[in-house]
Structure formats: structure tokens, C-alpha cells
């Protein structure tokens, strides 16, 4: 049985129980109140008991977890005040990831893995456009067309748009306007770096759940400072990872410790303008993924950023200070205070506005899964470095990583784009070959729109062209007009 994790201390130590860590949690508080350091303390603690961690580093500060900390007056004062015995400085094993491949190993997914629902969220499509995108994915599946990168999806959209009438009977109406809107959205995503994210080799989630030679869980850090310039890409990426974990991991019930702990920083980005269908999926994943041994911890400025149904699933809570400068702020403070189990000795609503940096209201689940009485506490100092590491240190860690060289080179195998391009190139050649073969037989059939092979290189008139020339000559007479009506009537299926 893993030892309880000391996270904070009030009149007594406050422990996060490993067996309850997959019941999810919340770290909330205004900017500058210590949320990132709290995340770092919790990630360290999980790593020490062999639990891998995944966390987004939105400010670049979390990279310091890979290095041993250094003594300074503030940490020394906190250690002395909390009477922490045998406190020492040590870093945690870390792996760095980056969608753009600049500050970490590339993170990639295929278009098929993302699926039409998440793509609709990413592109901000309406219901009609989402329906068309779903049809395109379905047609690709039925045709055996692999959708791996953005150019595959763009080629498939173009193909379906140009051949919409052929698919209408089986799949329903396909709006050209919707195809155009989706294509424009894909161009925007491509400009934001989507062409780097949607590619192969795709991320193997097993690579996130590793331990080092000492049995410490690897802390996976996603460089998200640049990614946050595209908030929907960021939120969709993390939601995809949660969904993939939910789909792939087996049921484990309530393990002694989690298989993986997932920290979702800037969590409000996930729920901004979230379609109801997708929000229901998020709620389902958060509710059920704990049985797969995964703990999800949302990090955000205000608890009200998280929908009430999901907020009710977050049993382990660390609430840093909130500011109450406006009536809306005061309402948020009151709502946050009401989410805790009441402590008769503490005015929670008042305390939330008075907390200092590194101080928090803490409530963890007990061994029966019951929320503990909220207590005002000081968060323990981290054992690792506070603040970012140097680029040289980052490069050295990447070079020695277990996944070094695995994801660095893009693989572009045959998929929808290549197959559709090949078809387009083969079609004119096939038409030319067919025209040449029929001309040599002396038949009149090749002149129905196919070039003749005779005439010293000059293209012969097609049947339609010959008819039009004859029409021009004969249209002046009543007999000519009757012939024209007769010929065109027979070609178009009308009466003679």
C-alpha cells in the first residue's frame, strides 16, 4: 500500500490518499496565488510513489520539476514553519512534449483518431456542417481511404464535394456550402500548426505511462505556452488524449494508486463555447475514466469555470485565494465556499479572500471516499526547482529520453490524398487509351466526345460538334427545324 501523499499542513498534516487519487480533483485560485506550485508539489508526490503524470505547462514554469531545487529563505521558512523533517531537494524524471516539436518530442494524432465530433469542435462547425463532416468520414471508411493528415481530409472533402450527386442516394444531401466552410476552417487550423499535429507516427499513450529505473513515475510535460495562442487546438488535444485513454485502458476498479494522473491547466478553455453533445461526452469520460485508473485534476482560476456535473465529481480540492472586487466576483466566492464540507471553526467565504500566496483551503477524500472537512492550510514547498530550466538543460533531457528518436521524423504513408491523386492522374490516360483503341477499329463511337486518331494530328469533330454545325446550316428552314427537334429529342429522351 503506497504511503499517503503530504500536500499541505494546517494544525495537522493533510494527506492525499493514493487509493482516492483517481476520484479526480480541482486546483483553483486567482492568478499569482500559487496554483502552479501546488500542481508541482502534487506531481512530485505522485512520481515518488511510481505514478506517471501528464501536465500542460502553460507558462513554462513547470519544467523546473526535472531539476533538484535550491535552498532559499522562503523555502527554508516554510520548511521550518511546517516542521518538515528530512526535507531534501531532488528532481523528478521528466519527458518533454511539444505539438510543434520545438521544446519537446512531437505530439501527433491522426485525423481518423480525432474523429468528426472533435473536429467539429475544433472547427467551430454548426449542426449542418458537422453532419456533412461526419458523412465525409463515413464515406472515407466505406471506401477504405485512410485519413491520417490534414491533406487527406482536404482531398477527401474535395472528392466528396465534386461527386456529391453520386453519394446523395446512399448518404443523403451533401451541401457544397458546408464543404467550403469546412475547407476554410482546415486552412485556418493548418496555419495554427495543425499540419504538424495531424500526422504520423501518432502518439502511443503507453509512452505516457512509464517509470524510471528507480520506480519513479515519469512526469510528462506538454509545452503549451505557444499552443495557448490556439486555445481550441489546446483544449481539443487534451480532450482527445482523455478520450483515447478512456477507450484503450481496461477496467481496474479502485486500484491502490492511479495508473496515470492527468492535470488539465487552464481548464476553462475546455468548456468555453462547448457544444452540448461534446459536453455530455466530456462529462461521461470524467465520470467513468476513474474506473480505468486515471485521475483528472482541473486547474483553473475559478471553480465556476467547470460545469456543475463535472465539479461534483472532483473530490480532492485545493482552493487558493479568489478576489472579490466586483459583485460577480463576490458571487463566485460565495459559490466556491459552498462547495466545501462545512468547518464550524472556519468562515470559508471570508477566508477565500484572505488567503496568502501558497496558502489554500484544502479538502481531500478519506479512505471511505467522504470529503474531509475543509481546512485552511499552507501548501508544502516543492523538492524540485521552482521556475523554468534553461534550453540547454531541456535539450539534454530530450536527448536522454526513452522516446528520443521515436517521434522526431514524420512518416507519410499512402492514404486518402495519395490514392485520390493517383486516380486523378490515371483517368486522362485511361480515356486517351480508350479513344485510340476505338478509333483504329473505324467505328463512329469514339467521336462521341473522344478525339480521333486520324487527320494528321488535327482533332476530328465529335458527334455533338458535327450536329451543332449541321444545325447552324439547317436552322433556317422548316424542314431543318423539324430535324433539329427530332435529333435533340431522341438524345434527351423526349418525343420525336
Residue pairs with C-beta under 8 A, 6 or more apart in sequence:
1 19
1 256
2 18
2 49
2 50
2 256
2 257
3 18
3 49
4 15
4 16
4 17
4 18
5 15
5 16
5 17
5 18
5 21
5 42
5 45
5 46
5 49
6 13
6 14
6 15
6 45
6 380
7 14
7 15
7 16
7 38
7 41
7 42
7 45
7 318
7 362
7 364
7 379
7 380
8 14
8 318
8 360
8 362
8 377
8 378
8 379
8 380
9 82
9 377
9 378
9 380
10 362
10 375
10 376
10 377
10 378
11 375
14 362
14 364
14 372
14 375
14 377
15 364
16 42
16 45
16 316
16 364
17 364
17 365
17 366
17 367
18 49
18 51
18 256
18 257
18 258
19 254
19 255
19 256
19 257
19 367
20 315
20 316
20 364
20 365
20 366
20 367
20 369
21 46
21 51
21 257
21 258
21 261
21 295
21 316
22 254
22 255
22 258
22 290
22 293
22 294
22 295
23 290
23 295
23 313
23 315
23 316
23 365
23 369
24 286
24 290
24 295
24 296
24 297
24 298
24 313
24 314
24 315
24 316
25 295
25 296
25 297
25 298
25 314
25 315
25 316
25 317
25 318
26 297
26 298
26 299
26 300
26 303
26 306
26 311
26 314
26 316
26 317
26 318
26 319
27 35
27 38
27 39
27 42
27 263
27 297
27 298
27 299
27 300
27 317
27 318
27 320
28 35
28 299
28 300
28 301
28 302
28 303
28 317
28 318
28 319
28 320
28 322
28 336
29 35
29 301
29 319
29 320
29 321
29 322
29 355
29 360
30 301
30 320
30 321
30 322
30 323
31 301
32 357
33 320
33 321
33 355
33 357
34 320
34 357
34 358
34 359
34 360
34 379
35 299
35 320
36 59
36 61
36 62
37 358
37 379
37 381
37 382
37 386
38 318
38 320
38 360
38 379
39 55
39 62
39 263
39 265
39 297
39 299
40 62
40 64
40 65
40 382
40 384
40 386
41 379
41 380
41 381
41 382
42 261
42 263
42 297
43 53
43 55
43 62
43 65
43 92
43 219
43 261
43 263
44 65
44 92
44 219
44 382
44 383
44 384
46 52
46 53
46 217
46 258
46 261
47 53
47 92
47 93
47 216
47 217
47 218
47 219
48 92
48 216
48 217
49 217
49 257
50 211
50 215
50 216
50 217
50 257
51 217
51 257
51 258
51 259
51 260
51 261
52 208
52 209
52 210
52 211
52 217
52 218
52 219
52 220
52 259
52 260
52 261
53 217
53 218
53 219
53 220
53 260
53 261
53 262
53 263
54 208
54 220
54 222
54 241
54 260
54 261
54 262
54 263
55 62
55 219
55 220
55 221
55 222
55 262
55 263
55 265
56 221
56 222
56 224
56 227
56 234
56 238
56 263
56 264
56 265
56 266
57 63
57 221
57 222
57 223
57 224
57 225
57 265
58 224
58 225
58 228
58 265
58 266
59 225
60 223
60 225
60 388
61 386
61 387
61 388
62 221
63 94
63 96
63 221
63 388
63 389
63 394
64 384
64 385
64 386
64 387
64 388
64 389
65 91
65 92
65 94
65 219
65 221
65 382
65 384
65 385
66 91
66 92
66 93
66 94
66 219
66 221
66 384
66 385
66 389
66 393
66 397
67 91
67 384
67 385
67 389
67 393
68 89
68 90
68 91
68 383
68 384
68 385
69 75
69 89
69 90
69 91
69 381
69 382
69 383
69 384
69 385
69 386
70 89
70 385
71 89
75 381
78 358
78 378
78 380
78 381
79 87
79 381
81 378
82 378
82 380
84 380
84 381
87 381
87 383
88 383
89 383
89 384
90 383
90 384
91 383
91 384
91 385
92 216
92 217
92 219
92 384
93 212
93 216
93 217
93 218
93 219
94 218
94 219
94 220
94 221
94 397
95 104
95 105
95 207
95 210
95 218
95 219
95 220
95 221
95 397
95 401
95 402
95 403
96 103
96 104
96 105
96 221
96 223
96 394
96 397
96 398
96 401
97 104
97 105
97 106
97 107
97 220
97 221
97 222
97 223
98 104
98 105
98 106
98 107
98 222
98 223
99 106
99 107
99 193
99 196
99 197
99 222
99 227
99 233
99 237
100 106
100 193
100 196
100 223
100 226
100 227
101 196
101 408
102 223
102 226
103 223
103 394
104 221
104 222
104 223
104 394
104 398
105 398
105 401
105 403
105 404
105 406
105 407
105 408
106 196
106 407
106 408
107 197
107 203
107 222
107 237
107 407
108 196
108 197
108 198
108 199
108 200
108 201
108 202
108 203
108 407
109 197
109 198
109 202
109 203
109 237
109 240
110 147
110 148
110 149
110 198
110 199
110 200
110 202
111 119
111 147
111 148
111 149
111 150
111 152
111 153
111 198
112 137
112 146
112 147
112 148
113 202
113 240
113 244
114 122
114 198
114 236
114 240
115 137
116 130
116 133
116 134
116 136
116 137
117 130
117 134
117 277
117 278
117 281
118 236
118 239
118 240
118 243
118 278
119 125
119 133
120 129
120 130
120 133
120 134
120 275
120 278
121 232
121 236
121 239
121 274
121 275
121 278
122 185
122 189
122 232
122 233
122 236
123 129
123 133
123 182
123 185
123 186
123 189
124 185
124 232
124 273
125 133
125 181
125 182
125 185
128 175
128 178
129 178
129 181
129 182
131 178
132 174
132 175
132 178
132 179
132 182
133 178
133 182
135 160
135 167
135 171
135 172
135 174
136 153
136 156
136 157
136 160
136 182
137 147
138 171
139 145
139 156
139 160
139 167
139 171
140 146
140 147
140 156
140 416
145 152
145 156
145 415
145 416
145 419
145 420
146 152
146 413
146 414
146 415
146 416
147 153
147 156
147 415
147 416
148 198
148 199
148 200
148 413
148 415
148 416
149 195
149 198
149 199
149 200
149 412
149 415
149 417
150 186
150 189
150 190
150 194
150 195
150 198
151 195
151 417
152 415
152 416
152 417
153 186
153 198
153 416
154 183
154 186
154 417
155 416
155 417
155 420
155 421
156 416
156 420
157 179
157 182
157 183
157 186
158 179
158 183
158 420
159 420
160 167
160 174
160 179
161 174
161 176
161 179
161 180
164 173
164 174
164 176
164 179
167 174
168 174
186 194
189 233
192 229
192 230
192 233
193 227
193 230
193 233
194 233
197 233
197 237
199 410
199 411
199 412
200 410
200 411
200 412
200 413
201 406
201 407
201 411
203 241
203 407
205 241
205 244
205 245
205 248
207 402
207 403
207 406
208 218
208 220
208 260
209 259
209 260
210 217
210 218
210 402
211 217
211 218
212 218
218 402
224 234
224 265
224 266
227 233
227 234
227 237
228 234
228 266
228 269
231 266
231 269
231 272
232 269
234 266
234 269
235 269
235 270
235 272
238 264
238 270
239 270
239 282
241 262
242 262
242 282
242 285
242 286
242 289
242 294
242 296
243 281
243 285
245 260
245 262
245 289
245 292
245 294
246 285
246 288
246 289
246 292
246 294
249 259
249 289
249 292
249 293
249 294
250 292
251 291
251 292
252 259
252 291
252 292
252 293
253 291
254 291
255 293
258 293
258 294
258 295
259 292
259 293
259 294
260 293
260 294
260 295
261 294
261 295
261 296
261 297
262 294
262 295
262 296
262 297
263 297
263 299
264 270
264 296
264 297
264 298
264 299
265 299
266 299
266 300
267 298
267 299
267 300
267 305
267 306
268 300
268 301
268 302
268 305
268 306
270 282
271 279
271 282
271 305
271 306
271 307
274 282
279 307
282 310
283 307
283 309
283 310
286 296
286 310
286 313
287 313
289 296
297 316
298 306
298 310
298 314
300 306
302 322
302 332
302 336
303 311
303 319
303 332
303 335
303 336
303 339
304 332
304 335
304 336
306 314
311 339
315 364
315 365
315 369
315 371
316 363
316 364
316 365
317 339
317 340
317 361
317 362
317 363
317 364
317 371
318 360
318 361
318 362
318 379
319 336
319 340
319 352
319 360
319 361
319 362
320 355
320 359
320 360
321 352
321 353
321 354
321 355
321 356
321 357
321 359
322 329
322 332
322 333
322 336
322 352
322 353
323 329
323 353
324 330
324 332
324 333
324 353
333 349
333 352
333 353
334 349
336 352
337 348
337 349
337 352
340 348
340 361
340 363
340 371
340 374
341 363
341 371
341 372
341 373
341 374
342 348
342 373
342 374
343 373
343 374
343 375
346 374
346 375
346 376
348 361
348 374
351 361
351 376
352 361
355 361
355 376
358 378
358 379
359 376
359 377
359 378
359 379
360 376
360 377
360 378
360 379
361 374
361 375
361 376
361 377
362 374
362 375
362 376
362 377
363 371
363 372
363 373
363 374
363 375
364 371
364 372
365 371
365 372
366 372
398 404
431 450
434 450
435 446
435 450
435 451
435 452
435 453
436 453
438 445
438 446
438 450
439 446
439 450
439 452
439 453
439 454
440 453
444 463
446 452
447 460
447 461
447 462
447 463
447 466
448 462
448 463
448 464
449 462
449 463
449 464
450 462
451 459
451 460
452 459
452 460
454 460
461 469
467 487
471 480
471 484
473 480
474 480
474 481
474 483
474 484
475 481
475 484
486 496
488 494
489 495
489 496
490 496
